[in-house]
Every structure is written in structure tokens, then in C-alpha cells.
Amino acid sequence: MNKQKLLSVITLNGDTCESLAKEMSITPQTFSNKLNEKGKRGFTQPEIMTIKKRYRLTADDIDIIFFNDKVSKKDTNNFS
């Protein structure tokens, strides 16, 4: 997950993590844990959809924030 990108979207929209957590019906602490990737659970699909709708994000924006490619080109070359 691209934490900085998500935080920038929140800030650019004049919002706070606390108000976004409230919109997603989770506690600010749970939001913080998901944002910092603590524990086993990240943002759920419904939570991601809430973020997408709240900030009018595109599918590409969602991909950049939540599904950044952690596989290096070196790793992908192993497939024939």
C-alpha cells in the first residue's frame, strides 16, 4: 500500500484520518493500524470503495494506492 499517496489524497481533500475512519465505521486506531499495515488485515473492499467514492478516485488511483507492484522485474523474469 502507498501510505503517503493515501495521506496526500486525504489532506488534499481537506479531510482527516479520523473523519474518514468514522465514514468507514471503524475506530481511528483501527484506521491507523490498517494505514500502517500493522496486523494481518488491511483495508477491506468495502472500505476501499468508501475511499474511492469519498474522494472521487479513479481505478488507476486505487491501484496506485492499494495495489502497488512489489514484484521486481528480476522476479518476473523467472517465468517462461
N, C-alpha and C positions, 0 to 999 in steps of 0.2 A: 504494500500500500504506500502511496505517496502522501505521507502525512503533511508535508509542507504545502502541497498543492491544495489539499482539502482545507487546511487552515487559511490559506490565502483566499479561497472561494468564500469561506465563512466571513472573513474580515472585509473583503471587497463588497460584500452584500450588507455590510453594517450589522452583522449578526454576531452572536456569541455561541460558544460551545454549549453553554448552559441552556440557552433558549432552543437550540437545535435538539439537545437531549430531551427537553420537555416535549417538543414536537414529535419525537420518536417514541415517547412514553418510556424512556429509560432514565436512570439517575445520572447526574453529572459524573459520578465516579465510574459507572459502567461505561459511559461515553469515553471518558479518559482512558480506561483500560483498553477499549477497542481501538481508539486512536493511537495509543502507544503499543498496540499489539501485545498486551500482557494477557496471559491466559491462553486458552485454546480457541476461544470464539472471537471472530472478527465481526464486522458488520454483516447483518443478515440481508437477504434480498429485499424484504420489505423496507428495512432501514435505508438501504441504498436507493430504493425508489423514492422514499421520502426526501432524501437529499437531492436527488435528480429533479424532482418536481419543485421543491422549495427554491432552488437556485437556477431553474430552467437550464440544466446541463444537457449537453448532447451525449450521445452514446460514446463518442470519442473521449469526451471529458471523463465519463465514468470509467472507461478503460484505463485512461492515464492515471486516475486517482486510485482505483481499487484493484486493477489487474495489470500492474506494470510487469514487464517481462524481466524475470530474474534469471532466465536461462541465457548463458553466454553463447556467442556464436561458436566458440570452440566446442561446447557441449552439443550443439545441434549438428555439428559435422560428423558426429558418431553414427548418425542414421544413414543407411544406404538404401 
